[in-house]
């Protein structure tokens, strides 16, 4: 097997994604379709990204978007849920990572879903590989009817739902999904305006029609909706938008990407009411609902959790040992990034590092 830089081949990428969707997926991961990868590069790329393809003979067995050289990183923009790495399931992730790391000193892959790429060091250390715990994420695995699912929720979850519904008994509530490719862009813009009015707008992290996030989500949802893979669920009190939920989905797998609400309506929790209605409507057509991220709003709604992780692969055992040595000096030297740490390593061991290049 050999890694090399190539032009992005959307059909090859999608074939790998669809071939290794993970045990919870019927097909490829919705967030790893080539449409999304290309739009991420378009809106958030710096021009320093490169597409690496691993081939066995002429056949691609893995692809990844990388940045960096001496210390390479699988590119991961903020709006992406999982690592931009796809591969066939009959090749070993650790072997591929070690092979790619040999182009420099080290490779880092972050935000890995263990259902997509099995964690290599589950029971014992793997040479030239280390993994680091990331967030605990959750999902709802669909089974039986929605009514059975809802009855199985904790009493506190159901009691909160009743409490919030009692607070809006005199209000005309309307919930609906926008799926039309011609209309979904405006629904994404409305989501952004609502999110920007809240705490995310104050700290500068909100999606807005006039910022790169807004442009990316608008184009993504328009393109996905054209394939039947996107919906924006909205909740209105009278005619006022009070909550919105952005979903992408393929072949029974639903990703709840973002949800926002009118913070002036917090007492009735319109986002939770919208989640309830969304689940009820999509349940018959869904196999699994994913909630990537640290947000704890899925507690009480999900029964299946797993730990995501990061992976570092090293050119050779001595590089891994050298980095461990540098880490011990890191606190004294106030170094925060792998590049800074390897710069210290180069200063401490110049002959060893420079002999590689």
C-alpha positions as CSV (number, residue, x, y, z in Angstrom):
1,X,0.0,0.0,0.0
2,X,1.2,3.5,-0.8
3,X,0.0,7.0,0.1
4,X,0.2,9.9,-2.5
5,X,-1.3,13.3,-3.1
6,X,-4.0,13.3,-5.7
7,X,-6.8,15.5,-7.0
8,X,-10.0,15.1,-5.0
9,X,-12.1,12.3,-6.7
10,X,-15.6,12.5,-5.4
11,X,-16.7,9.2,-6.8
12,X,-13.8,7.4,-5.2
13,X,-14.4,9.1,-1.9
14,X,-18.1,8.2,-1.9
15,X,-17.3,4.6,-2.8
16,X,-15.0,4.3,0.3
17,X,-17.5,6.1,2.5
18,X,-20.4,3.8,1.4
19,X,-18.3,0.7,1.7
20,X,-17.5,1.3,5.4
21,X,-20.4,3.0,7.0
22,X,-20.0,1.4,10.4
23,X,-22.3,-1.0,12.2
24,X,-25.1,1.6,12.8
25,X,-25.2,2.8,9.2
26,X,-26.9,1.2,6.2
27,X,-24.6,3.2,3.9
28,X,-22.0,5.9,4.1
29,X,-21.9,8.5,6.9
30,X,-24.1,11.5,6.0
31,X,-21.4,14.0,7.1
32,X,-18.7,12.3,5.0
33,X,-20.4,12.5,1.6
34,X,-18.2,14.2,-1.0
35,X,-20.7,17.1,-1.3
36,X,-20.0,18.1,2.3
37,X,-16.2,17.6,1.9
38,X,-16.0,19.8,-1.1
39,X,-18.2,22.5,0.6
40,X,-16.0,22.5,3.7
41,X,-13.0,23.0,1.5
42,X,-14.7,25.8,-0.4
43,X,-15.9,27.8,2.6
44,X,-13.2,27.0,5.3
45,X,-10.2,25.8,3.4
46,X,-7.0,27.9,3.4
47,X,-5.4,26.4,0.3
48,X,-2.9,24.4,2.4
49,X,-5.1,21.3,2.5
50,X,-4.1,18.3,0.4
51,X,-6.0,15.1,-0.5
52,X,-4.0,11.9,0.2
53,X,-5.0,8.6,-1.3
54,X,-3.8,5.2,-0.2
55,X,-3.8,2.6,-3.0
56,X,-3.3,-1.1,-3.0
57,X,-2.3,-1.7,-6.6
58,X,-4.5,0.7,-8.5
59,X,-7.4,0.5,-6.1
60,X,-7.9,3.2,-3.5
61,X,-8.3,1.8,0.0
62,X,-8.3,5.0,2.0
63,X,-8.5,8.8,1.6
64,X,-8.0,11.7,3.9
65,X,-7.7,15.5,3.7
66,X,-4.4,16.6,5.4
67,X,-2.6,19.8,6.5
68,X,1.0,20.1,7.6
69,X,4.2,18.2,6.7
70,X,6.5,17.5,9.6
71,X,3.5,17.1,11.8
72,X,0.6,16.2,9.6
73,X,-3.0,16.7,10.7
74,X,-6.2,15.3,9.3
75,X,-8.0,18.5,8.5
76,X,-11.0,19.1,10.7
77,X,-12.9,22.4,10.4
78,X,-15.2,23.4,13.3
79,X,-18.4,22.6,11.4
80,X,-17.5,19.0,10.8
81,X,-18.8,16.3,13.1
82,X,-16.3,13.4,12.4
83,X,-12.8,13.0,11.0
84,X,-12.5,13.5,7.3
85,X,-11.1,10.0,6.8
86,X,-12.7,7.2,4.7
87,X,-11.4,3.7,4.1
88,X,-12.3,0.2,3.2
89,X,-13.2,-2.0,6.1
90,X,-10.8,-4.8,5.1
91,X,-7.7,-2.6,5.8
92,X,-6.4,-1.8,9.3
93,X,-6.7,1.8,10.4
94,X,-3.6,1.7,12.6
95,X,-1.5,0.4,9.7
96,X,-2.8,3.1,7.4
97,X,-2.0,5.8,9.9
98,X,1.5,4.5,10.6
99,X,2.2,4.4,6.9
100,X,1.1,7.9,6.4
101,X,3.0,9.2,9.4
102,X,6.2,8.1,7.8
103,X,6.0,11.0,5.3
104,X,7.1,13.2,8.3
105,X,7.4,12.6,12.0
106,X,3.8,12.4,13.2
107,X,0.2,12.2,12.1
108,X,-2.8,13.4,14.1
109,X,-6.4,12.4,13.4
110,X,-9.0,13.9,15.6
111,X,-12.8,13.5,16.3
112,X,-12.9,9.8,15.4
113,X,-16.1,7.9,15.8
114,X,-15.1,4.4,17.0
115,X,-18.0,2.9,15.0
116,X,-16.4,4.3,11.9
117,X,-12.8,3.6,12.7
118,X,-12.2,1.1,15.4
119,X,-9.9,2.3,18.2
120,X,-6.6,0.4,17.8
121,X,-5.4,0.3,21.4
122,X,-8.5,-1.0,23.1
123,X,-6.8,-3.6,25.2
124,X,-3.0,-3.2,24.8
125,X,-0.6,-0.7,23.3
126,X,0.0,-0.6,19.6
127,X,3.4,0.3,18.3
128,X,3.8,3.9,17.1
129,X,0.1,4.6,17.9
130,X,-1.4,6.4,20.8
131,X,-5.1,7.4,21.3
132,X,-6.6,10.0,23.5
133,X,-10.1,10.1,24.9
134,X,-12.4,12.8,23.4
135,X,-16.1,13.5,24.2
136,X,-18.8,11.0,25.0
137,X,-21.4,11.1,22.3
138,X,-24.8,9.5,22.1
139,X,-27.5,8.3,19.7
140,X,-31.0,7.0,19.7
141,X,-31.3,3.6,18.1
142,X,-34.8,3.3,16.7
143,X,-36.7,0.2,17.7
144,X,-40.5,-0.4,17.9
145,X,-43.0,2.5,17.8
146,X,-42.4,6.0,18.9
147,X,-45.1,5.6,21.5
148,X,-43.1,2.7,23.0
149,X,-39.9,4.8,22.9
150,X,-41.6,7.7,24.6
151,X,-43.1,5.6,27.3
152,X,-39.7,4.2,28.1
153,X,-38.2,7.7,28.8
154,X,-37.4,8.7,32.3
155,X,-40.4,10.1,34.3
156,X,-38.5,13.5,34.6
157,X,-38.2,13.8,30.8
158,X,-41.9,13.2,30.3
159,X,-42.9,15.4,33.2
160,X,-40.9,18.3,31.7
161,X,-42.6,17.8,28.4
162,X,-46.0,18.0,30.0
163,X,-44.9,21.1,32.0
164,X,-43.7,22.9,28.9
165,X,-46.8,22.0,26.9
166,X,-49.0,23.4,29.7
167,X,-47.3,26.7,29.4
168,X,-48.3,27.1,25.7
169,X,-51.9,25.8,25.9
170,X,-53.3,29.2,24.9
171,X,-50.8,29.6,22.0
172,X,-51.3,28.4,18.4
173,X,-48.2,26.2,17.9
174,X,-47.1,25.1,14.5
175,X,-44.3,22.6,13.7
176,X,-43.2,21.7,10.2
177,X,-40.3,20.5,8.1
178,X,-38.8,22.4,5.2
179,X,-37.4,20.0,2.6
180,X,-37.9,21.8,-0.7
181,X,-34.5,22.7,-2.2
182,X,-35.9,26.0,-3.3
183,X,-37.0,26.9,0.2
184,X,-34.5,25.3,2.5
185,X,-31.8,28.0,2.1
186,X,-34.2,30.6,3.5
187,X,-35.0,28.2,6.4
188,X,-31.2,28.0,7.1
189,X,-31.0,31.8,7.0
190,X,-33.9,32.0,9.5
191,X,-32.1,29.5,11.8
192,X,-29.0,31.8,11.6
193,X,-30.9,34.9,12.5
194,X,-32.5,33.1,15.5
195,X,-29.2,31.7,16.7
196,X,-27.4,35.0,16.3
197,X,-30.0,36.7,18.6
198,X,-28.9,34.4,21.5
199,X,-25.7,33.7,23.5
200,X,-23.9,32.3,20.5
201,X,-24.4,35.6,18.7
202,X,-22.8,37.4,21.6
203,X,-19.7,35.2,21.6
204,X,-19.4,35.2,17.9
205,X,-20.0,31.5,17.3
206,X,-23.4,31.7,15.7
207,X,-24.4,30.8,12.2
208,X,-25.6,33.9,10.3
209,X,-26.7,34.5,6.7
210,X,-23.8,37.0,6.3
211,X,-20.9,34.9,7.7
212,X,-19.0,31.9,6.3
213,X,-20.9,29.4,8.5
214,X,-24.2,30.7,7.1
215,X,-23.0,30.5,3.5
216,X,-21.7,26.9,4.1
217,X,-24.9,25.6,5.7
218,X,-27.1,27.3,3.2
219,X,-25.2,25.7,0.3
220,X,-24.9,22.3,2.1
221,X,-28.6,22.1,2.8
222,X,-29.6,23.1,-0.6
223,X,-27.4,20.5,-2.2
224,X,-28.4,17.8,0.3
225,X,-32.1,18.6,-0.1
226,X,-31.8,18.1,-3.8
227,X,-31.0,14.5,-3.0
228,X,-33.7,14.2,-0.3
229,X,-31.0,14.2,2.5
230,X,-31.8,17.4,4.4
231,X,-34.6,19.0,6.4
232,X,-35.0,22.1,8.6
233,X,-37.6,21.5,11.4
234,X,-39.3,24.7,12.6
235,X,-41.5,25.5,15.6
236,X,-43.6,28.7,15.6
237,X,-45.7,30.3,18.3
238,X,-48.4,32.0,16.3
239,X,-46.3,33.2,13.3
240,X,-43.1,33.7,15.3
241,X,-40.2,31.3,14.8
242,X,-39.1,30.1,18.2
243,X,-37.0,27.0,17.5
244,X,-35.2,25.4,14.5
245,X,-33.4,22.1,14.0
246,X,-31.0,21.3,11.2
247,X,-31.0,17.6,10.2
248,X,-29.1,15.7,7.5
249,X,-29.9,12.1,6.7
250,X,-29.2,9.2,4.4
251,X,-30.7,5.7,4.3
252,X,-32.1,5.8,7.8
253,X,-29.3,7.6,9.6
254,X,-30.2,11.1,10.9
255,X,-27.6,13.6,12.2
256,X,-29.0,16.4,14.3
257,X,-26.4,19.0,13.4
258,X,-27.7,22.1,15.2
259,X,-30.7,23.2,17.2
260,X,-31.5,26.7,18.4
261,X,-34.4,28.5,20.0
262,X,-35.7,32.0,21.0
263,X,-34.2,32.6,24.4
264,X,-37.0,34.8,25.4
265,X,-39.2,31.7,25.3
266,X,-37.0,29.7,27.5
267,X,-39.7,28.9,30.0
268,X,-41.6,26.8,27.5
269,X,-38.4,25.2,26.0
270,X,-39.5,25.2,22.4
271,X,-36.4,23.4,21.3
272,X,-37.4,20.3,23.4
273,X,-41.0,20.5,22.1
274,X,-39.6,20.6,18.6
275,X,-37.3,17.7,19.2
276,X,-40.3,15.6,20.4
277,X,-42.3,16.4,17.3
278,X,-39.3,15.8,15.0
279,X,-38.6,12.4,16.5
280,X,-42.3,11.5,16.3
281,X,-42.5,12.4,12.6
282,X,-39.2,10.8,11.4
283,X,-39.4,7.7,13.6
284,X,-41.0,5.4,11.1
285,X,-38.4,6.2,8.5
286,X,-35.3,6.2,10.7
287,X,-32.8,3.6,12.1
288,X,-30.6,5.8,14.2
289,X,-30.4,9.5,15.3
290,X,-26.9,10.8,16.1
291,X,-26.1,13.8,18.4
292,X,-22.4,14.4,17.9
293,X,-21.0,17.0,20.3
294,X,-20.6,17.8,24.0
295,X,-24.1,19.2,24.4
296,X,-25.9,17.3,27.1
297,X,-29.4,18.0,25.8
298,X,-29.6,14.4,24.6
299,X,-29.6,13.1,28.2
300,X,-32.9,11.3,28.7
301,X,-33.4,11.0,24.9
302,X,-30.6,8.5,24.1
303,X,-29.8,5.1,25.4
304,X,-26.6,4.4,23.5
305,X,-23.4,6.3,24.3
306,X,-19.8,5.8,23.1
307,X,-16.5,7.6,23.6
308,X,-15.0,9.4,20.6
309,X,-11.2,9.6,20.4
310,X,-8.2,11.2,18.8
311,X,-5.2,9.2,17.3
312,X,-1.6,10.1,16.9
313,X,0.7,7.9,14.7
314,X,4.5,8.2,14.7
315,X,7.1,7.6,12.1
316,X,9.0,5.2,14.5
317,X,9.1,4.2,18.2
318,X,11.9,6.7,18.9
319,X,9.7,9.6,17.7
320,X,7.0,8.5,20.1
321,X,9.5,8.3,22.9
322,X,11.0,11.6,22.0
323,X,7.6,13.3,22.0
324,X,6.9,11.8,25.4
325,X,10.2,13.3,26.7
326,X,9.3,16.7,25.2
327,X,5.9,16.5,26.8
328,X,7.6,16.2,30.2
329,X,9.4,19.5,29.5
330,X,6.3,21.1,28.0
331,X,4.9,22.6,31.1
332,X,8.2,24.3,31.9
333,X,8.6,25.6,28.4
334,X,4.9,26.5,28.0
335,X,4.6,24.7,24.7
336,X,1.0,24.1,23.5
337,X,1.1,22.6,20.1
338,X,2.7,19.5,18.5
339,X,4.7,21.8,16.2
340,X,6.2,23.7,19.1
341,X,7.0,20.5,20.9
342,X,8.8,19.1,17.8
343,X,10.7,22.3,17.4
344,X,12.0,21.7,20.9
345,X,12.8,18.2,20.0
346,X,14.8,19.5,16.9
347,X,16.7,21.8,19.2
348,X,17.4,19.0,21.7
349,X,18.2,16.4,19.1
350,X,19.1,18.2,15.8
351,X,21.2,15.4,14.3
352,X,18.4,12.9,14.7
353,X,15.7,15.1,13.3
354,X,17.6,16.6,10.4
355,X,18.9,13.3,9.2
356,X,15.3,12.4,8.2
357,X,15.0,15.0,5.6
